[in-house]
Amino acid sequence: MKKSVLLFVLFLVLPGSIWAGDCLSCHRENGVEVQVPETPPLRIMADDGLHELTLKQAFRFHGHECPGMTTAFVAFRYGLKLLFGDEIPRRDDLLIISRSPAGGIKDLIDLLMKGDNTARKTWAPDGMRNDQSRFDFTILRKSTSELLEISLKPGLLPADFSRLKRKQKKNLSSPEEDERLHNYVKDMILGFPGKDGAELFGAPQLRKVLIWGAVEEGEMDRHIRKMRLDKKTKIRRESGKARQ
């Protein structure tokens, strides 16, 4: 049996509500070993040499199979090909912007840009929310001042995907909604890796840009930590005033 078919069977026999909780725990409880669809790796050159990142490794880093990570994986493989051609991109030649705080997307970009040290995972800034634009990315090649904006084609992400995810996260979704969301997730994880980038993201155009300033990795992390700490401090103060 082909891996993609096997994975389909595994998803089919599991209840749709697995996506309301911990996918990995559910797989273990049901004796399921998910076979990840085969797809070419992401390749990047870092100070310590060449890194080849497979989708299976990305899922392992995240903790379970994830539609956001799957989509981001295919998007960056396609986008980097458009920016670099047959040349292997260098990590220090890239600037990546994501509009999403989703864990799978953040983990994929962390793994690509920071490596597999989980202690260096990126936190999302306070106030960042998920919506239909979660699959919009900006990739900049600094050495050529070329910028690429890449977005999932309209219609490939169902209109109610984000709404159902929010309801499920709050345990407010019905079994029917859980099943619908489960089917969306299954289709993305199974189907996207085998599709051509243009089929998912169209034909984004490279643009030449002028760049001023720079944001260092540690600088960004410090700003985000301060922002999140300030928000927690504000909440504690407001909670204290309400009790007085």
Secondary structure as GFF3:
##gff-version 3
##sequence-region A 1 244
A	DSSP	alpha_helix	3	13	.	.	.	ID=ss1
A	DSSP	three_ten_helix	16	20	.	.	.	ID=ss2
A	DSSP	alpha_helix	23	29	.	.	.	ID=ss3
A	DSSP	beta_strand	42	46	.	.	.	ID=ss4
A	DSSP	beta_strand	49	53	.	.	.	ID=ss5
A	DSSP	alpha_helix	55	62	.	.	.	ID=ss6
A	DSSP	alpha_helix	67	84	.	.	.	ID=ss7
A	DSSP	three_ten_helix	91	93	.	.	.	ID=ss8
A	DSSP	beta_strand	94	98	.	.	.	ID=ss9
A	DSSP	alpha_helix	103	113	.	.	.	ID=ss10
A	DSSP	three_ten_helix	118	120	.	.	.	ID=ss11
A	DSSP	three_ten_helix	132	135	.	.	.	ID=ss12
A	DSSP	beta_strand	136	141	.	.	.	ID=ss13
A	DSSP	beta_strand	146	151	.	.	.	ID=ss14
A	DSSP	alpha_helix	161	169	.	.	.	ID=ss15
A	DSSP	alpha_helix	175	191	.	.	.	ID=ss16
A	DSSP	three_ten_helix	192	194	.	.	.	ID=ss17
A	DSSP	alpha_helix	197	201	.	.	.	ID=ss18
A	DSSP	beta_strand	207	208	.	.	.	ID=ss19
A	DSSP	alpha_helix	217	243	.	.	.	ID=ss20
###
